[in-house]
């Protein structure tokens, strides 16, 4: 097994272990972690002009944001759930637009927004 495969296998097992033992708040924080990583990968892919990685990263980040929106309890979540739904919709729309414009500036703004949400969820998960 080469080093790349070993790292990939370890990463998969580490992630699987975290998911199997995590509380729901921690799982959401992990999704934010991944979304932030993907937006950063998309930005880096623009630097290297790797459009395949750019499109894969933005698509996957969009899927995560839409999944987060999909698990909201809009009936019982009150104003917070409604605001999060709107925020997720705006982020997903901006990611979709960025796929066309390939704007590093917009990716930076998206990373900042996701990072702020990520920090909030990490604070919730640590309580």
N, C-alpha and C positions, 0 to 999 in steps of 0.2 A: 504494500500500500504506500503510495507516495505521500509526501507531506500535505499536498493540497487536499487529497481525499481524506486523510486523517483529520485535518482541521475541519473539513466539511462535516464529517461524521460526528466529531466531538460537538460541533456547533448545533447540529440537529438533535443530538441526545441531550445537550444542555438545555435547549429550548423546550424540548418535549418534557423534561423533568420539571422545569419551571411552570409550564402550562398545567401539568397534571396535579401539582400541589398548590397552585395559586388560588387566592380568593378572587372573586369577580373584579374587584377594584384593581387588583394587581394585573389581571389579564388585560384590562383596558389600558393600563399604563404601559404594558408590553406592546400593545398595538400602536400606541403613540410613539414608543421607542422606534419601532420598525418604520412607521410612516416618516419620522424625522430622518432616519437613515436613508430611506428611499429618495426623499426630496434632495438630500445632500448628494446621493449618487447621481441623480438626474442632472444636478448642477455640474458635478465633476465630469459627467459624460459630455456635456456641452463643451467643456474645455478641451476635451480630447476628440471632439467631433464623432463620438460613438453613438450614433442615433439609435441603434438597436437597444443599447443599455438605457439610453434616455427614455425611449418609449416604454420599455418594460418597467422601469422604475416609476414613471409617472402613472402608468396604468395600475400598477400594484398599489401605489399610494392612494389613488382614487378609490380603488376597491376597498381599502381599509377604512377610509373616511366614510364611504357609503355604508359599510357594514356597521360602523359605529352609529351612524344615523339610524340604521335599521333596527338596532337593539334598544333604542330609546322607548321608554314607556310614556307615550304622550298623554294617555288618559290619566295616569296617576302622578306623573312627574312635574306637573304644574308649569310655572313660568320658566323654570330652569331647563326642563326638557324641551320646551318650545324654542328657547333661545339657542340651546345646543343644536337643535335640528336646523335652525336657520344658519347657524355658524358652519355646521358640516356641509350644508347645501352650498354655501358661498365658497368654502374651501374646495369642494369637489368641482364646482363650476370654474374656479380659478385654475385648478390643476388641468382641467380639460382645455381651457383657453391657452394655457402655457404650453400644452402639447403642440399647438399650432404656431404660437409666437416664438417659442424657444427663448423666453426671456429669463436671463439669470437674475435680474432684479426682482421679477415676480416670484421666482423660486426662492429667493432670499426672504421675501415677505411671507411666503407660505411656510417656510421653515420656522421663521420667528413666531408666527401664529400657532403652529403645531407645537412648538417648543413651550410656549406659555401654557397651552392646554395640558401638555405632557407634565409639566412641573406641578400643575394643580392636581392631576390625577396621582402623581407619585406622592404628593403630600397626603392625599386621602388614603392611599394604599398603605402608607406607613403608620397610620393611626391604629 
